[in-house]
């Protein structure tokens, strides 16, 4: 597993802070604690944040080292997080969710897998439930292999999203917020830039 080398280090390799955009959306739209799914949970920063708020969190992460990090943090904070060491499509969904999060994880999926994952996200969400998704776009330096300005993880990305592509996948949702932007990242490795797309939307029909 590619990210085991990063997640296996003693300290968290990536930021320990929750996604600030997600926090802002939850607070602004008064999203109540409910059943949440964190797809590609990494070292657990967002799962931990949601659990602290009172969400019932399922964290799915294919890296065993990432899962170990989540478990360590949850135990220290006395949080009950359902940690699933598997890829998203192999996760058995027995009960639908009210909040689904995927922060820079869909970009690690091959095209065919991605299409199935988008469908599963929609099918796994209750009507009235929310999604918060962040992906890397073709504006990211990693897409053109601009190594000087790209993340050291750029070569792991399997799908850089085209302009408005993420938005188009959820055109049957109520799109509350959507933005494509460039952002400097100083949280890991050398300072670098990312091209990102971010969506916060609500399911309004089956």
C-alpha positions as CSV (number, residue, x, y, z in Angstrom):
1,X,0.0,0.0,0.0
2,X,1.6,3.2,-1.2
3,X,0.7,5.4,1.8
4,X,1.9,3.0,4.4
5,X,5.3,4.6,4.2
6,X,3.8,8.0,5.1
7,X,1.3,6.8,7.6
8,X,3.7,4.4,9.3
9,X,5.9,7.2,10.7
10,X,5.7,8.0,14.4
11,X,4.1,11.4,14.0
12,X,1.2,12.2,11.7
13,X,2.6,13.0,8.2
14,X,-0.3,15.1,7.0
15,X,-2.1,17.8,8.9
16,X,-3.8,16.8,12.2
17,X,-6.4,19.6,11.7
18,X,-9.8,18.9,10.2
19,X,-10.7,20.2,6.8
20,X,-11.5,23.8,7.5
21,X,-14.0,24.0,4.6
22,X,-15.9,21.0,6.0
23,X,-16.0,22.6,9.5
24,X,-17.3,25.9,8.0
25,X,-20.1,24.1,6.1
26,X,-21.2,22.0,9.1
27,X,-21.4,25.1,11.2
28,X,-23.0,27.4,8.7
29,X,-25.7,24.9,7.7
30,X,-26.2,23.5,11.2
31,X,-25.5,19.9,10.2
32,X,-26.6,17.8,13.1
33,X,-24.5,14.9,14.4
34,X,-25.6,11.7,12.6
35,X,-24.2,8.6,10.9
36,X,-21.1,9.6,8.9
37,X,-18.8,7.9,6.4
38,X,-15.2,9.0,5.9
39,X,-13.9,7.6,2.6
40,X,-10.2,7.3,2.5
41,X,-9.8,8.5,6.0
42,X,-6.0,8.5,6.0
43,X,-4.6,9.2,9.5
44,X,-8.1,10.1,10.7
45,X,-8.1,13.9,11.1
46,X,-11.7,14.3,9.8
47,X,-13.0,11.2,11.4
48,X,-11.7,12.4,14.8
49,X,-13.2,15.8,14.3
50,X,-16.6,14.4,13.4
51,X,-16.6,11.9,16.3
52,X,-15.8,14.7,18.7
53,X,-18.9,16.5,17.4
54,X,-21.0,13.5,18.2
55,X,-21.2,11.9,14.8
56,X,-21.3,8.1,14.6
57,X,-18.4,7.7,12.2
58,X,-17.3,4.8,9.9
59,X,-13.8,5.4,8.7
60,X,-12.8,3.4,5.7
61,X,-9.1,3.3,4.8
62,X,-7.1,0.8,2.7
63,X,-3.8,1.5,4.4
64,X,-3.3,-0.6,7.6
65,X,-0.9,2.0,8.9
66,X,-3.5,4.7,8.4
67,X,-6.0,2.6,10.3
68,X,-3.5,2.1,13.1
69,X,-3.1,5.9,13.4
70,X,-6.9,6.4,13.6
71,X,-7.2,3.7,16.2
72,X,-4.4,5.2,18.3
73,X,-5.9,8.7,18.2
74,X,-9.4,7.4,18.9
75,X,-8.2,5.4,21.9
76,X,-6.3,8.4,23.4
77,X,-9.5,10.6,23.0
78,X,-11.9,7.8,24.1
79,X,-13.8,8.0,20.8
80,X,-15.7,5.2,19.3
81,X,-14.9,5.1,15.6
82,X,-15.8,2.1,13.3
83,X,-12.5,1.7,11.4
84,X,-12.7,-0.4,8.3
85,X,-9.3,-1.5,6.7
86,X,-10.6,-2.0,3.2
87,X,-11.2,-0.1,-0.1
88,X,-14.5,1.7,-0.5
89,X,-16.2,-0.6,-3.0
90,X,-15.6,-3.6,-0.8
91,X,-17.3,-1.9,2.2
92,X,-20.6,-3.5,3.0
93,X,-23.3,-0.8,3.6
94,X,-26.0,-2.1,6.0
95,X,-27.4,1.3,6.9
96,X,-27.4,4.5,4.9
97,X,-25.5,7.6,6.0
98,X,-26.5,11.2,6.6
99,X,-23.1,12.7,5.9
100,X,-20.4,11.3,3.5
101,X,-16.9,12.8,3.4
102,X,-14.2,12.1,0.8
103,X,-11.3,14.5,1.2
104,X,-8.7,14.0,-1.6
105,X,-9.5,10.3,-1.9
106,X,-11.6,10.0,-5.1
107,X,-8.5,11.1,-7.1
108,X,-6.8,7.9,-6.1
109,X,-9.3,5.8,-8.0
110,X,-9.0,4.6,-11.6
111,X,-11.8,5.9,-13.9
112,X,-14.0,2.7,-13.9
113,X,-13.7,2.4,-10.1
114,X,-14.4,6.1,-9.7
115,X,-17.7,5.8,-11.6
116,X,-18.8,2.9,-9.4
117,X,-17.7,4.8,-6.2
118,X,-19.8,7.9,-7.2
119,X,-22.8,5.6,-7.7
120,X,-22.2,3.9,-4.3
121,X,-21.9,7.3,-2.6
122,X,-25.2,8.4,-3.9
123,X,-26.9,5.0,-3.0
124,X,-25.4,5.1,0.5
125,X,-26.8,8.5,1.4
126,X,-30.2,9.2,2.9
127,X,-32.4,11.7,1.3
128,X,-31.6,15.0,3.0
129,X,-28.0,13.8,3.7
130,X,-24.9,15.8,2.8
131,X,-21.7,15.2,0.9
132,X,-18.4,17.0,1.4
133,X,-15.9,16.1,-1.3
134,X,-12.5,17.6,-2.2
135,X,-10.5,16.4,-5.2
136,X,-7.4,17.5,-7.2
137,X,-8.0,19.0,-10.6
138,X,-6.0,19.3,-13.8
139,X,-4.8,22.7,-12.6
140,X,-2.7,20.9,-10.0
141,X,1.1,21.0,-10.8
142,X,1.1,17.2,-10.4
143,X,-1.1,16.8,-13.5
144,X,1.6,18.2,-15.8
145,X,4.4,16.7,-13.7
146,X,5.7,20.1,-12.5
147,X,7.7,18.4,-9.8
148,X,9.1,21.7,-8.5
149,X,5.7,22.9,-7.4
150,X,3.9,19.6,-6.9
151,X,3.4,17.4,-3.9
152,X,5.6,14.4,-3.3
153,X,2.4,12.4,-3.4
154,X,1.5,13.6,-6.9
155,X,2.5,10.4,-8.7
156,X,0.0,8.4,-6.6
157,X,-2.9,10.4,-8.1
158,X,-4.8,8.3,-10.7
159,X,-7.5,10.8,-11.7
160,X,-7.1,14.5,-11.9
161,X,-10.6,16.1,-12.3
162,X,-11.4,18.3,-15.3
163,X,-13.1,21.7,-14.9
164,X,-16.6,21.2,-13.4
165,X,-16.3,17.4,-13.6
166,X,-16.9,16.9,-9.9
167,X,-19.9,19.2,-10.0
168,X,-21.4,17.3,-12.9
169,X,-21.4,14.0,-11.0
170,X,-23.8,15.5,-8.5
171,X,-26.1,17.6,-10.7
172,X,-29.0,15.7,-9.3
173,X,-28.2,17.0,-5.8
174,X,-28.8,20.4,-4.3
175,X,-25.4,22.0,-4.7
176,X,-24.9,24.3,-1.8
177,X,-21.3,25.2,-2.4
178,X,-18.9,24.5,-5.2
179,X,-15.4,26.0,-5.9
180,X,-12.3,25.3,-8.0
181,X,-9.2,27.0,-6.7
182,X,-5.4,27.0,-6.3
183,X,-3.9,26.7,-2.8
184,X,-0.4,26.5,-1.3
185,X,0.1,23.5,1.0
186,X,2.8,23.7,3.7
187,X,1.5,20.9,5.9
188,X,3.8,18.1,4.6
189,X,6.9,17.8,2.5
190,X,8.3,20.9,0.8
191,X,5.9,23.8,0.2
192,X,3.8,23.1,-2.9
193,X,0.6,24.0,-4.7
194,X,-2.6,22.1,-5.3
195,X,-5.4,22.7,-7.8
196,X,-8.6,21.6,-6.0
197,X,-12.3,21.3,-6.5
198,X,-14.6,21.3,-3.5
199,X,-18.3,20.5,-3.2
200,X,-20.9,20.5,-0.4
201,X,-24.3,19.3,-1.5
202,X,-27.5,17.7,-0.3
203,X,-29.3,14.7,-1.7
204,X,-32.9,15.7,-2.6
205,X,-34.2,12.6,-4.3
206,X,-33.5,8.9,-5.0
